[in-house]
Amino acid sequence: MLISSVKNNLSEIILLLNQLKDEEYTQKHPELSEATIGQHTRHIIELYQSLINSYEIGLVNYDLRKRNKAIENQTSEAIKATEKLLQQVEKSNKKIIIEQGTTSEKLQIESNYNRELLYNLEHSIHHQALIKVALFKLPHININRNFGVARSTIEFRLQCAQ
C-alpha cells in the first residue's frame, strides 16, 4: 500500500508537469514567498532521490542533497527525474540511519526505509498543497481535487459527507 501510494503521488506530479510550460513552472509567486512551482517540485524530487540514492549505504542526509537547477527550471528534467523515482522506489524495508546537519556536528537517528518513504510521501503532499496555491493563477491546469490533500483529510471529508 505504501509503495502504491508513493507511486500514485509521483504520477500526479508527472501529470501536473506535463501541463505546465517552463515559464509557468519558473514563475515566482508572492503567495509562496516568491518561490516557484519548480522550486517546490525540485525539493520533493531531491528528498526522494536522497533516500533512494543512499539506500545501499544505509545513511541518508537530506541536508546534503544536490539542488539540481535543471529540475527546478525545466519541466522535462523534472519529469525525467520523477519517472526514474517511479522505477527505483520499490525496495525492501531495512534499517537506515538519518543524519541531520552539514557541519562536523551532525545528529544521527535510526529509522528505516519504509518510515522514510512515508515521511517523503507526507512531505510531498505538503509541498503539493503549496503548489496548488500557485495553480489558482493557472486555470487551464487540471489536477485531481485531492492534489496536495493528506489521506487522513480525504477520509475525514468522506465521513462528513455521509
N, C-alpha and C positions, 0 to 999 in steps of 0.2 A: 504494500500500500504506500509506503514512504517513497519508494523509487518511482512508482507511477505518479504520485502527487508532484514530485520534483520534475519529472518529465513533462507533465501537463503544464506546470508553471513555466518551464523553459520554452515550451511550444507556444504558449500565449505571448511570450516576449517576441518570439520569431514572427508570429502573426502581426504584432504591432509594428515591428521593424520593417516588415515588407510593405507597409502602408506609408511609411514616413520618407520624405525627401531629406537629404542631408542638411538642407537649410533649416528644416523644421527640427531635426534631431539636434542641431547645434545652437538653436535659438535660446538666448538667455531669458529666464522668466523671473520677474520681480517677486512673484508669489513663492518662488523657490530660492530666495536669497541670491538671485542671478545665476542659479545653477541651470544646467541644460538637461534635457532628456538623455542625451548621450553620456553625460557625467554620471547620472544615476544608473544607467544601464551598464556602463563600464564597471562601476563599483559592484553591482550584482555579479557580473560575469567574473570579475577578478577574485572575489571571495570564493566562489565555487572553484575556480582554477587553483587557488592556493590550497584548498583541501584536496582536490584530486591529484594535483602535481606532487603533493607531499605525502600521499598515501603510502607509498613504498617505504619511505624512511620513517614514517610514523611521527613526524614532528612538524606541526603547522604553525606558522606565524603569519596571521592575516595582515599585520602591520608592515611586513616586508614585501607586499605584493608589487608587481611590476608597474602598474599605472600606464597602460598602453594607450597613447593618444589616438592611434588609428581606430581602436574600438570606440573611443569616445567621440570621434569626429566623422566616421564613415559607417553608415548602416550596414553596408556589405561586409565589413570586417566584424562588426558585432554579430551579424547573422552567422558568419563562418565560425566564430568563437563559440557561439551558443550551440550550434549544430554539433560541434566537437564535444561539448559538455554532454549533450544528449547521448552520444556514443560511449562516453567514458564513465558516466555517473554510477552505473550499476557495479558495485563492488561488495565484497563480503565485509561484514562488520568486524572491526578489530580495534584494539586499544590504540589511541592516538594521544600524543602529548600536545597540548596547545600552549604556545609560547606567546606572551604579550610583551611588546616593547621593541625598541630599535637600538637601544644603547647597551652597554655592558650589564646594566641592571635589568634583568628580564624576569618576569613571573612565568612559572610553568605550572600547569594543572593537568590532571588526567582527564581524558574524555574518550570517546570512541567515534568511529566513522559515522554510524547512524545518528548519534546525537548531534554531531557537527553538520550532517546533511539536513537534519531538521532545523537546526539554527540557520543554515543558509536559506532554506525554504522560507522560514518566517521573516528573515532579513529581506529576502527578495520581495515578498508580499508588501512589507513596509515601504520599500522604495517604489514599488509599483503604485502604491496609494499616492505617493508624491508625484509620480509621473502622470497619474490620472488628473491631477490638478492642472498640469500644463496642457493636457489634451482637451480641456474645455475650450481652449482657443483654436482648436483644430477640429471643427465639427465634421469634417469629411472622414475622420478616423473612426473605424468601427472596432470596438473591443467588447468583450464579454462584460456584462453588467457587474459581475463579481471580480473583475480585474482589480487587484490591489485590496481585496477584502479577505480577511482571515477566515479560515474554515469555521471556527467557532462562531463568528459573527453570522456567517451564512446559515449555519444550523439554527442559531437563535432566531434569526429573521423568519425562517421556515416555521418554527414553533409558534411564533407570534401570529403568523398568517393563518394558522389553523383555528 
